[in-house]
Amino acid sequence: MQRLLEKNFSNKKQILINALTKEVRIAVLEDGELVEFYVERKGKRGIVGNIYKGRVLKIVPAVQAAFVEIGVGKKAFLYVRDAINIEFDEDEFFEEETVDIELPPIEGVLSEGQEILVQVSKEPIGTKGPRVTTNLTIPGHYLVLLPTVNRVGISRRISDEEERKRLKEIAHRIKPENYGIIVRTAAEGASEKELKKDLLYLLKVWEVF
């Protein structure tokens, strides 16, 4: 069950709340532009999955990374690998560790003072700040929208080859141009209509970015 609540604090600021069975998503908009996006899952607390509008504070060529101010606690850490669009195998979930590519220098990807949208991929630990990525993912019930990757992925937990083939064909039919989608395990047995409805919802979420 989904519930979408909207709260207007002023003409400049809005908070959108989408309450699901297992998670709550909160989007904060200022002048119609998304500035923060939070995901809180039942039984879990933390900032992994949250999206922030950040600013590059410092480029560190020695480790090919950058420090990013996201307005929450310690400065976030962004590796060059997490700052570029990486393709993935269509038959599997995207896992950055499985992709072997030649990486450009961090200085050619980011610049100090640059504003970027980032998503937290790892919680802060001890003195280390959170790790972030510019490869954003917007999760739904059946699908995950990938705004920066133009590919289709199928959950490896769906083992039936005929079902994988069916879902892949549907995914290619409904996928918008220049977007990527991952078909989640929950989509096994779902109809094209159900998948399309989930995708349309995710696209509406992305529109506020």
HELIX and SHEET records of a PDB file:
HELIX    1   1 PRO A   61  VAL A   63  5                                   3    
HELIX    2   2 VAL A   80  ALA A   83  5                                   4    
HELIX    3   3 GLU A   96  THR A   98  5                                   3    
HELIX    4   4 ILE A  106  GLY A  108  5                                   3    
HELIX    5   5 GLU A  161  ILE A  174  1                                  14    
HELIX    6   6 THR A  185  ALA A  187  5                                   3    
HELIX    7   7 GLU A  192  GLU A  207  1                                  16    
SHEET    1   A 7 ARG A   3  ASN A   8  0                                        
SHEET    2   A 7 LYS A  13  ALA A  19 -1                                        
SHEET    3   A 7 GLU A  23  GLU A  30 -1                                        
SHEET    4   A 7 GLU A  33  ARG A  41 -1                                        
SHEET    5   A 7 ILE A  51  VAL A  60 -1                                        
SHEET    6   A 7 ALA A  65  GLU A  69 -1                                        
SHEET    7   A 7 ALA A  76  TYR A  79 -1                                        
SHEET    1   B 7 ARG A   3  ASN A   8  0                                        
SHEET    2   B 7 LYS A  13  ALA A  19 -1                                        
SHEET    3   B 7 GLU A  23  GLU A  30 -1                                        
SHEET    4   B 7 GLU A  33  ARG A  41 -1                                        
SHEET    5   B 7 ILE A  51  VAL A  60 -1                                        
SHEET    6   B 7 GLU A 115  LYS A 122 -1                                        
SHEET    7   B 7 ARG A 131  THR A 133 -1                                        
SHEET    1   C 4 ILE A 138  PRO A 139  0                                        
SHEET    2   C 4 LEU A 143  LEU A 146 -1                                        
SHEET    3   C 4 GLY A 180  VAL A 183 -1                                        
SHEET    4   C 4 VAL A 152  ILE A 154  1                                        
END                                                                             
